[in-house]
Amino acid sequence: ILANDDNNSIRPPERNRKERLRLNFPPHGSSDQSPNLRLACQVQVYGDVQVTKKAGFWGQYKDLAESNDAKLYFGDLEYVLDDKSPRCENNNNKAVRN
């Protein structure tokens, strides 16, 4: 994700060791990589943010990906290993913030 976070809504605010390491290997690590690129699995969001994804499975292309609604394909099982995020309502299998 590209995180332009002016409201301190993303924690931790800086990349951690795992992120720094992973973002140095393909398909990441190019010289034109945004300094705001974060790994979604390594951050928590506490507030309203705008998430931007580039095209390609890993977001490795320069064009923006098509916008889609987030879906919870596995319902509450999406969060079975996530003990930090707040619970979300499941509305027609779409992710909805509380």
Contact map, one row per residue, 1 for C-alpha under 8 A:
11100000000000000000000000000000000011110000000000111000000000000000000000000000000000000000000000
11110000000000000000000000000000010111000000000000111000000000000000000000000000000000000000000000
11111000010000000000000000000000000111000000000011110000000000000000000000000000000000000000000000
01111100000000000000000000000000000100000000000011000000000000000000000000000000000000000000000000
00111111110000000000000000000000000000000000000010000000000000000000000000000000000000000000000000
00011111100000000000000000000000000000000000000000000000000000000000000000000000000000000000000000
00001111100000000000000000000000000000000000000000000000000000000000000000000000000000000000000000
00001111111010000000000000000000000000000000000000000000000000000000000000000000000000000000000000
00001111111000000000000000000000000000000000111110000000000000000000000000000000000000000000000000
00101001111110000000000000000000000000000011111000000000000000000000000000000000000000000000000000
00000001111111000000000000000000000000000011110000000000000000000000000000000000000000000000000000
00000000011111110000000000000000000000000011000000000000000000000000000000000000000000000000000000
00000001011111100000000000000000000000000000000000000000000000000000000000000000000000000000000000
00000000001111110000000000000000000000000000000000000000000000000000000000000000000000000000000000
00000000000111111111000000000000000001000000000000000000000000000000000000000000000000000000000000
00000000000101111111000000000000000000000100000000000000000000000000000000000000000000000000000000
00000000000000111111100000000000000000000000000000000000000000000000000000000000000000000000000000
00000000000000111111110000000000000000000100000000000000000000000000000000000000000000000000000000
00000000000000111111111000000000000001100100000000000000000000000000000000000000000000000000000000
00000000000000111111111100000000000000000000000000000000000000000000000000000000000000000000000000
00000000000000001111111110000000000000000000000000000000000000000000000000000000000000000000000000
00000000000000000111111110010000000000000000000000000000000000000000000000000000000000000000000000
00000000000000000011111111011000000000000000000000000000000000000000000000000000000000000000000000
00000000000000000001111111011100000000000000000000000000000000000000000000000000000000000000000000
00000000000000000000111111111000000000000000000000000000000000000000000000000000000000000000000000
00000000000000000000001111111100000000000000000000000000000000000000000000000000000000000000000000
00000000000000000000000011111100000000000000000000000000010100000000000000000000000000000000000000
00000000000000000000011111111100100000000000000000000000000100000000000000000000000000000000000000
00000000000000000000001111111110100000000000000000000000000000000000000000000000000000000000000000
00000000000000000000000101111111100000000000000000000000000000000000000000000000000000000000000000
00000000000000000000000000001111100000000000000000000000000000000000000000000000000000000000000000
00000000000000000000000000000111110000000000000000000000000000000000000000000000000000000000000000
00000000000000000000000000011111111010000000000000000000000000000000000000000000000000000000000000
01000000000000000000000000000001111110000000000000000000000000000000000000000000000000000000000000
00000000000000000000000000000000111110000000000000000000000000000000000000000000000000000000000000
01110000000000000000000000000000011111000000000000000000000000000000000000000000000000000000000000
11100000000000000000000000000000111111100000000000000000000000000000000000000000000000000000000000
11100000000000100010000000000000000111110110000000000000000000000000000000000000000000000000000000
10000000000000000010000000000000000011111110000000000000000000000000000000000000000000000000000000
10000000000000000000000000000000000001111111000000000000000000000000000000000000000000000000000000
00000000000000000000000000000000000000111110000000000000000000000000000000000000000000000000000000
00000000000000010110000000000000000001111111000000000000000000000000000000000000000000000000000000
00000000011100000000000000000000000001111111100000000000000000000000000000000000000000000000000000
00000000011100000000000000000000000000010111110000000000000000000000000000000000000110000000000000
00000000111000000000000000000000000000000011111110000000000000000000000000000000000000000000000000
00000000111000000000000000000000000000000001111100000000000000000000000000000000000000000000000000
00000000110000000000000000000000000000000000111110000000000000000000000000000000000000000000000000
00000000100000000000000000000000000000000000111111000000000000000000000000000000000000000000000000
00111000100000000000000000000000000000000000101111100000000000000000000000000000000000000000000000
00110000000000000000000000000000000000000000000111110000000000000000000000000000000000000000000000
11100000000000000000000000000000000000000000000011111000000000000000000000000000000000000000000000
11100000000000000000000000000000000000000000000001111100000000010000000000000000000000000000000000
11000000000000000000000000000000000000000000000000111110001000011000000000000000000000000000000000
00000000000000000000000000000000000000000000000000011111011111111000000000000000000000000000000000
00000000000000000000000000000000000000000000000000001111111111111100000000000000000000000000000000
00000000000000000000000000000000000000000000000000000111111110001000000000000000000000000000000000
00000000000000000000000000000000000000000000000000000011111100000000000000000000000000000000000000
00000000000000000000000000100000000000000000000000000111111100000000000000000000000000000000000000
00000000000000000000000000000000000000000000000000001111111110001000000000000000000000000000000000
00000000000000000000000000110000000000000000000000000111111111000000000000000000000000000000000000
00000000000000000000000000000000000000000000000000000111001111110000000000000000000000000000000000
00000000000000000000000000000000000000000000000000000110000111110000000000000000000000000000000000
00000000000000000000000000000000000000000000000000000110000011111000000000000000000000000000000000
00000000000000000000000000000000000000000000000000011110000011111100000000000000000000000000000000
00000000000000000000000000000000000000000000000000001111001000111110000000000000000000000000000000
00000000000000000000000000000000000000000000000000000010000000011111000000000000000000000000000000
00000000000000000000000000000000000000000000000000000000000000001111100000000000000000000000000000
00000000000000000000000000000000000000000000000000000000000000000111110000000000000000000000000000
00000000000000000000000000000000000000000000000000000000000000000011111000000000000000000000011000
00000000000000000000000000000000000000000000000000000000000000000001111100000000000000000000011000
00000000000000000000000000000000000000000000000000000000000000000000111110000000000000000000111000
00000000000000000000000000000000000000000000000000000000000000000000011111110100000000000100111000
00000000000000000000000000000000000000000000000000000000000000000000001111100100000000000000100000
00000000000000000000000000000000000000000000000000000000000000000000000111111100000000000000000000
00000000000000000000000000000000000000000000000000000000000000000000000111111100000000000100100000
00000000000000000000000000000000000000000000000000000000000000000000000101111111000000000000000000
00000000000000000000000000000000000000000000000000000000000000000000000001111111000000000000000000
00000000000000000000000000000000000000000000000000000000000000000000000111111111100000000000000000
00000000000000000000000000000000000000000000000000000000000000000000000000011111111000000000000000
00000000000000000000000000000000000000000000000000000000000000000000000000011111111000000000000000
00000000000000000000000000000000000000000000000000000000000000000000000000000111111000000000000000
00000000000000000000000000000000000000000000000000000000000000000000000000000011111110000000000000
00000000000000000000000000000000000000000000000000000000000000000000000000000011111110000000000000
00000000000000000000000000000000000000000001000000000000000000000000000000000000011111000000000000
00000000000000000000000000000000000000000001000000000000000000000000000000000000011111100000000000
00000000000000000000000000000000000000000000000000000000000000000000000000000000000111110000000000
00000000000000000000000000000000000000000000000000000000000000000000000000000000000011111000000001
00000000000000000000000000000000000000000000000000000000000000000000000000000000000001111100001111
00000000000000000000000000000000000000000000000000000000000000000000000000000000000000111110001111
00000000000000000000000000000000000000000000000000000000000000000000000100100000000000011111111100
00000000000000000000000000000000000000000000000000000000000000000000000000000000000000001111111100
00000000000000000000000000000000000000000000000000000000000000000000000000000000000000000111110000
00000000000000000000000000000000000000000000000000000000000000000000001110100000000000000111111000
00000000000000000000000000000000000000000000000000000000000000000000111100000000000000000111111100
00000000000000000000000000000000000000000000000000000000000000000000111100000000000000011110111110
00000000000000000000000000000000000000000000000000000000000000000000000000000000000000011110011111
00000000000000000000000000000000000000000000000000000000000000000000000000000000000000011000001111
00000000000000000000000000000000000000000000000000000000000000000000000000000000000000111000000111
